[in-house]
Amino acid sequence: MGSPITLWDVSTGARVKSAGNVGARAAAFASDSVHIAHTTDGQLHIHLWPSELKQNAIRTTSIADKLEQLAGRSSVKDRKCLANPPTSLKAVATSPTRELVIVVYYSEVLIYKTFTGRCMRTIQHPSDLNPSAAWSPTSRLFACTGWDHAVRVWKADTGELVGSFAGHSDHVTGVVFTRDEQHVLFASDNDTIRLGTIGQKGQQSSSRIVFQCDGDLVSTFAVSSDERWILSASYRKDSPQDTSGADLLAPPSRQPVEDDGGYYHALRLHDATTGNVVWIEHHSCGITSVAFSEDCTRALAGNYEGEVFLYDLTQLIPPDPTVPRSPPPLAVPEHRLGVRKTRAIRHLSFSPDGRVIISDKTCTSIPSELHPRPTRNTDRSLTAISFYEDDWFWHINYPDLEPRRLCWIPPLFRPHAENRADSLSSASGQSIAYITLQGSLVVIDGVSAC
């Protein structure tokens, strides 16, 4: 139904100010105590309350005086955000720098400034039903899939199209940039992972097949930080995956299991140069997210049942590539971590120091004996973690690993269960962005909430 927004002094119960008689469905204060956001008719409004306190406000309350003092230090004016936004919001992705957000709609892609909500650029782009969106490591480039199953890459600052990659005849399930931002890898439901070269001024660019396995549908994949390895998850109908390849360095530890739908699921480790599979593991449930540690010696896999598995790849991927590999292990060590079962894990990543696993559902500490090697470029003083769990926005600041609840998310602003990619968590940043059940965009900044 909604009701007018009214500001009250909780110490006296006196009314300070009402924002007209317009019905609002939800409201929230910013951490500075002077800005308030509320929704009206599908639009998000932000008001600086003290700008109106001089008119018809009750001046005897302590909160009125305090708010007016705070308002004097604020430079933000009353504003309305995302007025008349495009319809059919399909996907969202926050840049690694946390400064920009890609918002994919049915017929266009918009880029917003995270901290101001200002639209920086609009690009006409017909999307598919379930698009994938991704940023390059430096946030210089971004990619999005389209209705024609092609992957297109743009420059974030100019909107220039610098690559268009076809080759898939079915839905593209994931897009990953290489660290040097010269190439993009993408996988699809038609059993291939492809590699394309960026920088051909938007022309239809060629791509080559890195991996193809007839009958398997690739659901998700990740590339190691040194770009030597690919971790992929796939599924196939009616028959299990072949594990008799001559290139396998270790056999699977479990027998294949057919799920209720008649599908078999598997996790594969590939040589990124040749695409050859060097290890495969059977799973009884569909894998929805995978990730490498920064040192490439650990791998993660999350599934539809909310379980997270950690694998020690040390014997398959030596920390020092110049050292001869040890004899192949009888099986790759697997560790099922204490993540309670819930909905599908849509995103997984290691914290910068490798001590914590972040998913879109929870934050889980890794036992010390399973920690990957710390990397030289890890600076704990500059890192933070933000994530959403149990209707709360959580935050972690190093070196303290204890999660801290920052704010409760009202039902109207809670994320849709099918949010994809890393929109609901940030292993090296402080903002999250996601789509609500009603199809609205929400961006929460962990810095401002602290």
C-alpha positions as CSV (number, residue, x, y, z in Angstrom):
1,M,0.0,0.0,0.0
2,G,2.6,2.5,1.1
3,S,2.3,5.6,3.3
4,P,3.9,9.1,3.6
5,I,7.5,9.4,4.8
6,T,7.6,10.9,8.3
7,L,10.7,11.8,10.3
8,W,10.3,11.3,14.1
9,D,12.5,12.1,17.1
10,V,12.7,8.8,18.9
11,S,13.7,10.4,22.2
12,T,10.5,12.5,22.4
13,G,8.1,10.9,20.0
14,A,7.7,14.2,18.2
15,R,7.2,14.5,14.5
16,V,10.0,16.5,12.8
17,K,8.9,16.5,9.2
18,S,6.7,14.6,6.6
19,A,7.5,14.3,2.9
20,G,4.1,15.2,1.6
21,N,1.3,12.6,1.2
22,V,2.9,10.5,-1.5
23,G,2.8,6.8,-0.6
24,A,6.1,5.0,-0.3
25,R,6.8,1.3,0.0
26,A,10.2,1.4,1.8
27,A,12.7,3.9,3.3
28,A,16.2,3.8,4.7
29,F,18.7,6.2,6.3
30,A,22.2,6.7,5.0
31,S,25.1,6.3,7.5
32,D,25.5,10.1,7.8
33,S,22.0,10.3,9.3
34,V,20.9,13.2,7.1
35,H,20.1,11.4,3.7
36,I,17.1,9.2,3.4
37,A,16.1,7.0,0.4
38,H,12.6,5.9,-0.4
39,T,10.7,4.3,-3.3
40,T,7.6,5.8,-5.0
41,D,5.9,4.3,-8.0
42,G,9.0,2.2,-8.9
43,Q,11.4,5.1,-8.6
44,L,14.2,5.6,-6.0
45,H,14.3,9.1,-4.4
46,I,17.1,10.5,-2.2
47,H,16.3,13.4,0.1
48,L,18.5,15.6,2.3
49,W,16.1,16.0,5.2
50,P,17.6,19.1,6.9
51,S,17.1,21.2,3.7
52,E,13.4,21.3,4.7
53,L,13.7,21.6,8.5
54,K,13.4,25.3,8.5
55,Q,9.9,25.1,7.1
56,N,7.2,23.7,9.4
57,A,9.6,21.6,11.5
58,I,9.3,21.2,15.2
59,R,12.3,23.1,16.5
60,T,12.1,21.9,20.1
61,T,13.4,18.4,19.4
62,S,17.1,17.5,19.8
63,I,17.2,15.6,16.5
64,A,16.2,18.6,14.5
65,D,19.2,20.6,15.7
66,K,21.5,17.7,15.2
67,L,20.3,17.1,11.6
68,E,20.7,20.7,10.7
69,Q,24.3,20.6,11.9
70,L,25.0,17.5,9.9
71,A,23.3,19.0,6.8
72,G,25.8,22.0,6.9
73,R,28.6,19.5,6.1
74,S,26.8,17.8,3.2
75,S,27.1,18.8,-0.4
76,V,24.5,16.3,-1.8
77,K,21.3,17.9,-2.9
78,D,17.9,16.3,-3.0
79,R,17.7,14.1,-6.1
80,K,15.7,11.4,-7.8
81,C,17.6,8.3,-9.0
82,L,16.9,6.2,-12.0
83,A,13.8,8.2,-13.0
84,N,11.9,6.3,-15.7
85,P,14.5,3.5,-15.9
86,P,14.5,1.1,-18.9
87,T,12.4,-2.0,-18.4
88,S,13.4,-5.7,-18.4
89,L,16.5,-5.5,-16.3
90,K,18.5,-8.7,-17.1
91,A,21.9,-8.6,-15.5
92,V,24.3,-6.5,-13.5
93,A,28.1,-6.6,-12.8
94,T,30.2,-4.3,-10.6
95,S,33.7,-3.3,-11.9
96,P,36.8,-4.5,-10.1
97,T,37.5,-0.9,-9.0
98,R,33.9,-0.8,-7.6
99,E,33.4,2.6,-9.3
100,L,31.1,1.5,-12.2
101,V,28.2,-0.9,-12.6
102,I,27.0,-2.5,-15.9
103,V,23.3,-2.8,-16.1
104,V,22.0,-5.0,-18.9
105,Y,18.4,-4.4,-20.1
106,Y,16.4,-6.1,-22.8
107,S,17.6,-3.7,-25.5
108,E,20.4,-1.7,-24.1
109,V,23.4,-1.6,-21.7
110,L,23.8,1.3,-19.2
111,I,26.9,2.2,-17.2
112,Y,26.3,3.9,-13.8
113,K,28.6,5.5,-11.4
114,T,28.5,3.4,-8.2
115,F,28.6,6.3,-5.7
116,T,26.4,8.8,-7.4
117,G,23.9,6.7,-9.4
118,R,24.6,8.8,-12.5
119,C,24.3,7.1,-15.8
120,M,27.6,7.5,-17.7
121,R,26.7,5.9,-21.0
122,T,24.0,4.1,-22.8
123,I,24.7,1.5,-25.5
124,Q,22.1,0.0,-27.7
125,H,22.4,-3.8,-27.4
126,P,19.7,-6.5,-27.8
127,S,20.3,-8.9,-25.0
128,D,19.5,-12.6,-24.8
129,L,17.1,-14.1,-22.2
130,N,19.8,-14.7,-19.7
131,P,22.8,-12.6,-20.6
132,S,26.4,-12.8,-19.2
133,A,28.2,-9.5,-18.4
134,A,31.9,-9.2,-17.3
135,W,34.6,-6.6,-16.6
136,S,38.2,-6.7,-17.5
137,P,40.7,-6.8,-14.6
138,T,41.4,-3.0,-14.7
139,S,37.8,-2.0,-15.5
140,R,38.9,-0.6,-18.8
141,L,36.8,-3.0,-20.9
142,F,33.5,-4.8,-20.4
143,A,31.7,-7.5,-22.3
144,C,28.1,-8.7,-22.7
145,T,26.4,-11.5,-24.6
146,G,23.6,-10.8,-27.1
147,W,20.5,-12.4,-28.6
148,D,22.7,-13.8,-31.4
149,H,24.9,-15.7,-28.9
150,A,27.8,-13.4,-29.8
151,V,30.1,-11.8,-27.2
152,R,30.8,-8.1,-27.7
153,V,33.5,-6.0,-25.9
154,W,33.4,-2.2,-25.4
155,K,35.7,0.4,-23.9
156,A,34.2,1.7,-20.7
157,D,35.3,5.3,-21.1
158,T,34.2,5.9,-24.7
159,G,31.7,3.1,-25.4
160,E,33.7,2.1,-28.5
161,L,33.1,-1.5,-29.7
162,V,36.5,-3.3,-29.9
163,G,35.4,-6.8,-30.4
164,S,32.5,-9.0,-31.6
165,F,32.9,-12.7,-31.3
166,A,30.6,-15.3,-32.8
167,G,30.9,-19.0,-33.1
168,H,28.4,-20.3,-30.6
169,S,25.1,-21.6,-31.7
170,D,23.6,-21.7,-28.2
171,H,23.5,-19.6,-25.0
172,V,26.8,-18.3,-23.7
173,T,27.2,-19.4,-20.1
174,G,30.3,-17.3,-19.1
175,V,32.8,-14.7,-20.2
176,V,36.3,-14.2,-18.7
177,F,39.0,-11.6,-19.7
178,T,42.6,-12.6,-19.7
179,R,44.8,-10.6,-17.2
180,D,46.5,-8.7,-20.0
181,E,43.1,-7.7,-21.4
182,Q,44.1,-8.8,-24.9
183,H,41.8,-11.8,-25.1
184,V,38.4,-12.9,-23.9
185,L,37.3,-16.5,-23.3
186,F,33.7,-17.6,-23.4
187,A,31.8,-20.9,-23.0
188,S,28.4,-22.0,-24.1
189,D,25.8,-24.7,-23.8
190,N,27.0,-26.2,-27.1
191,D,30.0,-27.9,-25.4
192,T,32.9,-25.5,-26.4
193,I,35.2,-22.9,-24.8
194,R,36.5,-20.3,-27.2
195,L,39.2,-17.6,-27.2
196,G,39.0,-14.3,-29.0
197,T,41.5,-11.5,-29.6
198,I,40.3,-8.0,-28.6
199,G,41.0,-4.8,-30.6
200,Q,39.6,-5.1,-34.1
201,K,37.4,-2.0,-34.0
202,G,34.1,-3.8,-33.5
203,Q,34.4,-5.9,-36.6
204,Q,33.1,-9.5,-36.5
205,S,36.2,-11.0,-34.9
206,S,37.3,-14.6,-35.2
207,S,37.7,-17.0,-32.3
208,R,39.3,-20.4,-31.9
209,I,38.1,-23.4,-30.0
210,V,40.1,-24.0,-26.8
211,F,38.1,-27.0,-25.7
212,Q,35.3,-29.1,-27.2
213,C,33.7,-32.2,-25.8
214,D,30.9,-33.7,-27.8
215,G,27.8,-34.1,-25.7
216,D,28.9,-32.1,-22.7
217,L,27.3,-28.7,-22.0
218,V,29.7,-26.2,-20.2
219,S,27.9,-24.5,-17.3
220,T,30.7,-22.4,-15.9
221,F,34.5,-22.0,-16.0
222,A,37.4,-20.0,-14.6
223,V,40.9,-19.1,-15.7
224,S,44.0,-19.2,-13.4
225,S,45.9,-16.0,-12.6
226,D,48.9,-17.2,-14.7
227,E,46.5,-18.1,-17.5
228,R,48.0,-21.5,-17.8
229,W,44.9,-23.4,-16.6
230,I,41.1,-23.5,-17.0
231,L,38.7,-25.0,-14.6
232,S,35.3,-26.0,-16.2
233,A,32.1,-27.6,-15.0
234,S,29.9,-29.4,-17.4
235,Y,26.9,-31.8,-17.6
236,R,25.7,-34.4,-20.1
237,K,22.6,-36.5,-20.7
238,D,22.2,-40.3,-20.3
239,S,25.9,-41.3,-20.2
240,P,28.9,-40.3,-17.9
241,Q,31.9,-38.4,-19.0
242,D,34.9,-40.2,-20.5
243,T,37.8,-40.5,-18.1
244,S,40.1,-42.7,-20.2
245,G,42.1,-39.8,-21.7
246,A,45.8,-40.3,-22.0
247,D,46.6,-36.8,-20.7
248,L,44.9,-37.3,-17.3
249,L,47.4,-36.8,-14.5
250,A,45.0,-38.1,-11.8
251,P,41.8,-40.2,-12.0
252,P,38.5,-39.2,-10.5
253,S,38.0,-40.2,-6.9
254,R,34.3,-41.0,-7.3
255,Q,32.2,-43.0,-9.6
256,P,29.8,-41.1,-11.9
257,V,26.2,-40.6,-10.5
258,E,23.1,-39.9,-12.6
259,D,20.9,-37.2,-11.1
260,D,17.1,-37.2,-11.0
261,G,17.0,-35.6,-14.5
262,G,19.2,-38.1,-16.1
263,Y,22.3,-35.9,-16.2
264,Y,25.9,-36.6,-15.2
265,H,28.1,-33.8,-13.8
266,A,31.9,-33.3,-13.9
267,L,34.6,-30.8,-13.0
268,R,37.6,-30.6,-15.4
269,L,41.1,-29.0,-15.2
270,H,42.5,-28.1,-18.7
271,D,45.8,-27.0,-20.0
272,A,44.8,-23.5,-21.3
273,T,47.2,-23.6,-24.2
274,T,46.1,-26.9,-25.7
275,G,42.7,-27.4,-24.0
276,N,43.7,-30.9,-23.0
277,V,42.0,-32.2,-19.9
278,V,44.6,-33.2,-17.2
279,W,42.1,-34.0,-14.4
280,I,38.4,-34.8,-14.1
281,E,36.2,-35.3,-11.1
282,H,32.6,-36.7,-11.0
283,H,29.9,-34.8,-9.1
284,S,26.4,-35.9,-8.2
285,C,24.9,-32.3,-8.5
286,G,25.2,-29.5,-11.0
287,I,28.2,-27.2,-10.5
288,T,27.2,-23.5,-10.7
289,S,30.5,-21.7,-9.8
290,V,34.2,-22.4,-9.9
291,A,37.3,-20.4,-9.0
292,F,41.1,-20.6,-8.6
293,S,43.3,-19.2,-5.7
294,E,45.7,-16.5,-6.7
295,D,48.7,-18.9,-6.5
296,C,46.7,-21.4,-8.7
297,T,47.2,-24.3,-6.2
298,R,43.6,-24.4,-4.9
299,A,40.3,-24.7,-6.8
300,L,36.8,-24.2,-5.6
301,A,33.5,-25.6,-6.9
302,G,30.0,-24.7,-5.7
303,N,26.8,-26.5,-6.6
304,Y,23.1,-26.2,-6.8
305,E,22.6,-27.5,-3.3
306,G,24.8,-24.8,-1.7
307,E,27.8,-27.0,-1.1
308,V,31.4,-25.8,-1.6
309,F,34.3,-28.1,-2.4
310,L,38.0,-27.1,-2.1
311,Y,40.6,-29.0,-4.1
312,D,44.4,-29.1,-3.5
313,L,46.0,-29.0,-6.9
314,T,49.6,-28.8,-5.7
315,Q,50.6,-32.1,-7.2
316,L,49.0,-31.3,-10.5
317,I,50.1,-27.6,-10.7
318,P,53.5,-27.2,-9.0
319,P,53.9,-23.8,-7.4
320,D,57.2,-23.5,-9.3
321,P,56.8,-24.5,-12.9
322,T,60.5,-25.0,-13.3
323,V,60.5,-27.8,-10.8
324,P,59.7,-31.3,-12.2
325,R,56.2,-32.4,-11.3
326,S,55.7,-35.1,-8.7
327,P,54.4,-38.5,-9.6
328,P,50.7,-38.3,-10.4
329,P,48.5,-38.6,-7.2
330,L,46.1,-41.4,-6.8
331,A,43.4,-38.7,-6.4
332,V,43.2,-35.0,-6.0
333,P,42.5,-34.2,-2.3
334,E,38.9,-32.9,-1.9
335,H,37.6,-31.0,1.1
336,R,33.9,-30.3,1.6
337,L,33.7,-27.0,3.6
338,G,31.1,-26.1,6.2
339,V,28.8,-24.0,4.0
340,R,25.2,-24.8,5.1
341,K,22.9,-26.0,2.3
342,T,20.8,-23.4,0.7
343,R,20.1,-22.2,-2.8
344,A,22.6,-22.6,-5.6
345,I,26.1,-21.0,-5.1
346,R,26.2,-18.5,-8.0
347,H,29.6,-17.0,-7.2
348,L,32.8,-18.2,-5.5
349,S,36.1,-16.5,-4.9
350,F,39.1,-16.4,-2.5
351,S,39.8,-13.4,-0.3
352,P,43.0,-11.6,-1.4
353,D,45.1,-13.5,1.2
354,G,43.5,-16.8,0.5
355,R,42.2,-17.3,4.1
356,V,38.5,-16.9,3.4
357,I,36.0,-18.1,0.7
358,I,33.4,-15.6,-0.3
359,S,30.2,-16.7,-2.0
360,D,27.0,-14.9,-2.8
361,K,25.5,-16.7,0.2
362,T,28.1,-16.6,3.0
363,C,31.7,-16.1,4.1
364,T,33.7,-19.2,5.2
365,S,37.1,-19.4,6.8
366,I,39.6,-21.9,5.3
367,P,41.4,-24.2,7.7
368,S,45.0,-23.1,8.0
369,E,46.4,-26.3,6.6
370,L,44.5,-25.6,3.4
371,H,45.5,-22.0,2.9
372,P,47.1,-21.3,-0.5
373,R,50.4,-19.5,-0.5
374,P,50.1,-15.7,0.1
375,T,50.9,-13.6,-2.9
376,R,53.4,-10.8,-2.8
377,N,50.9,-8.1,-3.9
378,T,48.5,-8.8,-1.1
379,D,48.1,-5.7,1.1
380,R,45.6,-6.4,3.9
381,S,45.3,-2.8,4.9
382,L,43.8,-2.0,1.5
383,T,41.4,-4.9,1.3
384,A,37.9,-5.5,2.4
385,I,35.1,-8.0,1.8
386,S,31.4,-7.3,1.3
387,F,28.6,-9.9,0.9
388,Y,24.9,-10.5,1.4
389,E,23.6,-13.2,3.7
390,D,20.4,-13.9,5.6
391,D,18.8,-10.6,4.5
392,W,21.8,-8.6,5.9
393,F,24.7,-6.7,4.2
394,W,27.9,-7.9,5.8
395,H,31.5,-6.5,5.8
396,I,35.0,-7.7,6.8
397,N,38.0,-5.4,7.2
398,Y,41.5,-7.0,7.4
399,P,43.2,-8.1,9.5
400,D,40.0,-8.9,11.5
401,L,38.2,-11.8,9.8
402,E,35.1,-11.6,11.9
403,P,32.1,-10.6,9.7
404,R,30.2,-7.5,10.8
405,R,26.6,-6.8,10.0
406,L,26.2,-3.4,8.5
407,C,22.5,-3.0,7.5
408,W,19.4,-5.1,7.2
409,I,17.8,-5.3,3.7
410,P,14.0,-4.8,3.6
411,P,12.0,-7.3,1.7
412,L,11.4,-4.9,-1.2
413,F,15.2,-4.5,-1.7
414,R,16.3,-8.1,-1.3
415,P,18.1,-9.8,-4.2
416,H,16.4,-12.2,-6.6
417,A,17.3,-15.8,-6.0
418,E,18.7,-16.1,-9.5
419,N,21.3,-13.3,-9.3
420,R,24.4,-14.3,-11.2
421,A,28.1,-13.7,-11.4
422,D,29.8,-11.7,-8.7
423,S,27.1,-9.1,-8.2
424,L,26.3,-10.2,-4.6
425,S,29.8,-10.4,-3.3
426,S,33.1,-8.7,-3.5
427,A,36.3,-10.5,-2.4
428,S,38.5,-7.4,-3.0
429,G,36.1,-4.5,-2.9
430,Q,33.4,-2.9,-0.8
431,S,30.3,-2.7,-2.9
432,I,27.6,-5.1,-4.1
433,A,25.1,-4.7,-6.9
434,Y,22.1,-6.9,-7.7
435,I,18.6,-7.2,-9.1
436,T,15.6,-7.5,-6.8
437,L,12.7,-9.8,-7.2
438,Q,10.7,-6.8,-8.6
439,G,13.4,-6.2,-11.2
440,S,15.0,-3.1,-9.7
441,L,18.7,-2.4,-9.4
442,V,20.2,-2.0,-5.9
443,V,23.8,-0.9,-5.2
444,I,25.1,-0.9,-1.6
445,D,28.4,0.8,-0.8
446,G,30.2,-0.8,2.2
447,V,32.4,2.2,2.8
448,S,29.5,4.5,3.4
449,A,27.7,2.0,5.5
450,C,30.7,1.6,7.9
